[in-house]
Amino acid sequence: MGFGRHPHLPLGTRFGGWVVKLSVRIRYADPGALAELVRAAEDLGFDGVWISEPWGVDAASVLGWCAARTTRITLGTHVASV
């Protein structure tokens, strides 16, 4: 079958007492590409999207921008400069 999503098991499927949740980590991208990636992750059933915080870009504002374009996916930052 190769890599990828199993055709008969939705994401979040329970295996015994475990729940499998998958997220996507996205590095900085231009707004058009970022919107497409976040919407695709949501449409494919991923549980979350994690955004990196490169130099000079605030992850919180990027996540807010992503939140305005999604409906149910979890959003977070995996590295935040303080």
trRosetta pair geometry for C-beta under 8 A, 3 or more apart (Angstrom, degrees):
i j d omega theta_ij theta_ji phi_ij phi_ji
1 4 7.8 -124 145 54 94 95
1 6 7.5 30 152 -115 156 69
5 9 7.8 -148 178 73 79 80
5 11 7.1 -62 -129 -58 118 92
5 44 7.1 -162 -41 -178 150 104
5 45 7.8 96 -126 56 149 122
6 9 4.3 27 82 34 122 105
9 13 4.6 -43 -174 -39 101 162
10 13 5.9 137 67 -58 61 94
10 45 6.1 -128 -169 -162 86 159
11 20 7.1 -112 -159 105 60 93
11 21 7.2 74 167 -130 97 44
11 22 5.7 -93 -143 28 122 106
11 44 7.7 73 -19 133 139 73
11 45 4.0 156 26 130 121 112
11 46 6.4 -99 -173 -93 174 31
11 47 6.6 -147 147 -40 125 83
12 19 6.1 -6 -163 -176 61 102
12 20 6.7 -148 -101 75 14 64
12 21 6.0 35 -95 -93 69 73
12 45 7.3 -116 -1 170 102 107
12 47 6.6 126 -72 -76 97 108
13 19 7.6 171 87 -147 27 61
13 20 5.8 -1 57 40 73 109
14 17 7.7 -31 -169 -144 103 11
14 18 6.8 148 -157 80 60 46
14 19 5.5 -34 -97 -94 70 70
14 20 7.9 -176 -93 6 22 77
15 18 4.9 -20 66 67 86 102
15 19 7.9 163 22 -90 70 22
15 20 6.4 48 -1 -30 112 107
21 47 4.0 8 -169 -19 100 163
21 48 7.4 47 158 1 112 99
22 46 5.4 -84 98 -132 89 80
22 47 6.0 134 58 11 42 97
23 46 6.1 107 -119 174 33 108
23 47 5.6 -65 -71 70 77 88
23 48 3.7 -20 -114 70 114 92
23 49 6.5 -168 -167 -73 89 23
23 50 5.9 63 148 -16 128 100
23 74 7.3 -62 -107 73 117 107
24 37 7.4 -153 130 166 146 101
24 41 4.7 -113 16 -114 142 136
24 46 5.5 1 -17 -174 101 165
24 48 7.4 -166 28 99 61 55
24 49 5.2 -15 65 -114 92 71
24 50 7.1 -170 93 26 43 73
25 49 7.9 148 -95 -165 24 53
25 50 4.6 -26 -108 71 72 106
25 52 7.1 61 178 -44 96 93
25 78 6.1 -11 -126 -10 114 151
26 29 6.4 -61 170 -4 110 119
26 34 6.8 118 150 -130 145 81
26 37 5.5 121 -114 128 139 146
26 38 7.3 -71 -16 -67 162 79
26 49 6.1 1 -1 -171 117 101
26 50 7.1 161 20 78 68 51
26 51 5.7 -22 68 -105 94 64
26 52 7.3 -137 94 4 49 84
27 52 5.1 -6 -123 25 56 133
27 54 7.5 63 -173 -52 83 115
28 51 8.0 73 -82 -172 54 89
28 52 6.3 -84 -35 74 74 101
28 54 4.5 -47 -31 -3 140 132
28 57 6.1 113 -114 47 130 160
28 62 7.9 -100 -118 -110 77 159
29 33 4.2 -106 163 93 123 115
29 34 4.4 160 78 -63 106 82
29 37 6.6 90 46 3 163 142
30 33 5.1 79 58 18 79 105
30 34 6.8 -152 89 -10 33 94
31 34 5.5 -57 -138 39 29 113
31 35 6.2 32 163 -21 66 104
31 65 7.2 -83 -130 160 103 145
32 35 6.0 -54 -150 33 26 109
32 36 6.6 23 154 -14 61 109
33 36 5.7 -58 -150 39 33 112
33 37 6.2 32 154 -20 68 108
34 37 5.7 -56 -145 37 30 111
34 38 6.2 25 160 -15 66 108
34 62 7.4 -93 -171 -165 157 104
34 65 7.8 43 113 108 136 121
34 66 6.9 -94 153 -86 109 99
35 38 6.1 -57 -143 39 27 106
35 39 6.2 22 160 -13 64 111
35 66 7.7 -166 -100 -113 56 65
35 69 5.3 -90 -137 173 93 169
36 39 6.1 -59 -144 42 26 107
36 40 6.1 27 157 -21 63 110
37 40 5.8 -57 -145 36 27 111
37 41 6.4 29 156 -20 63 105
37 49 7.8 125 126 -136 94 134
38 41 5.8 -51 -149 33 31 112
38 42 6.5 29 153 -16 63 106
38 49 5.4 -5 -123 -86 83 175
38 66 4.9 -160 -120 -148 165 106
38 69 6.3 89 91 92 130 116
38 70 5.9 -96 149 -58 111 122
38 73 7.2 -172 -176 69 85 153
39 42 5.7 -56 -149 39 33 111
39 43 6.1 32 154 -19 67 109
39 69 6.4 -76 -63 146 99 107
39 70 6.8 -157 -91 -89 59 83
40 43 5.6 -55 -142 40 31 111
40 44 6.1 25 159 -16 65 110
41 44 6.0 -61 -145 40 26 107
41 46 4.3 -51 -179 40 86 138
41 49 5.3 115 90 -77 160 109
41 73 6.4 80 108 -127 102 156
42 45 8.0 58 175 -58 29 18
42 46 6.8 -74 -76 51 28 87
42 49 7.9 -50 -51 -31 82 122
42 70 5.1 180 -67 -138 154 108
42 71 7.1 114 -175 38 145 75
42 72 6.7 128 -151 56 109 81
42 73 4.4 -103 -96 -38 95 128
46 49 7.0 82 110 -61 131 75
46 73 6.7 32 89 -128 85 118
47 73 7.2 133 156 -144 23 74
47 74 5.9 1 150 22 73 115
48 73 6.1 142 -113 177 34 85
48 74 3.7 -40 -100 74 98 100
48 75 6.9 -177 -157 -72 83 23
48 76 6.4 1 -177 14 128 104
49 66 6.7 -130 89 173 139 150
49 70 8.0 -170 15 -61 134 164
49 73 5.8 42 -4 146 100 132
49 74 7.4 169 23 85 58 56
49 75 5.7 -13 65 -111 90 67
49 76 7.7 160 86 31 48 63
50 75 8.0 151 -90 -164 36 45
50 76 5.2 -25 -110 78 78 85
50 77 6.7 113 -164 -135 76 15
50 78 4.4 55 168 -39 129 107
51 59 5.4 157 101 -150 109 97
51 62 5.3 -168 164 108 157 126
51 63 5.8 -155 28 -71 140 84
51 66 7.0 -167 -52 -17 138 151
51 75 7.3 8 -7 -169 109 90
51 76 7.5 179 22 94 75 35
51 77 5.5 -45 69 -103 80 70
51 78 7.5 172 64 7 30 81
52 59 7.2 -122 129 -98 22 118
52 77 7.4 104 -120 -156 17 79
52 78 6.3 -37 -90 53 64 98
52 79 5.7 14 -144 40 73 107
53 57 6.5 -159 -159 87 59 81
53 58 7.1 -6 -142 -152 108 25
53 59 3.8 -71 -84 -43 102 113
53 77 5.8 32 -39 -161 109 127
53 79 5.4 -135 32 94 95 81
53 80 5.5 80 -1 -110 155 46
53 81 5.9 -146 115 0 131 87
54 57 5.2 37 62 33 83 114
57 61 7.9 -121 180 60 72 109
57 62 6.5 45 159 -43 110 126
58 61 4.6 67 86 10 108 105
58 62 7.0 175 93 -8 57 86
59 62 5.5 -60 -150 41 39 112
59 63 6.0 39 154 -21 72 106
59 77 4.0 72 148 -107 151 136
59 79 7.8 161 -54 79 151 58
59 80 5.9 -105 34 -103 138 85
60 63 5.8 -54 -145 37 29 110
60 64 6.4 33 154 -21 63 104
60 77 7.4 -55 -62 -36 56 140
61 64 5.5 -49 -148 34 34 115
61 65 6.5 39 151 -22 63 103
62 65 5.6 -53 -153 34 33 114
62 66 6.5 33 149 -18 65 105
63 66 5.5 -52 -147 37 35 112
63 67 6.2 42 152 -26 66 103
63 75 4.8 139 -156 150 101 127
63 76 7.3 41 -119 -100 139 11
63 77 6.5 -90 -50 -51 134 93
64 67 5.5 -48 -146 30 32 115
64 68 6.8 35 154 -22 61 101
65 68 6.1 -54 -160 28 31 112
65 69 7.2 9 150 -4 61 111
66 69 6.0 -75 -158 45 36 102
66 70 6.2 8 157 -3 75 118
66 75 5.6 153 95 -121 125 140
67 70 6.3 -72 -135 47 30 96
67 75 5.8 -104 -72 10 88 158
70 73 5.0 -61 174 34 144 105
70 75 7.4 147 53 -54 145 117
77 80 5.1 79 114 -63 138 97
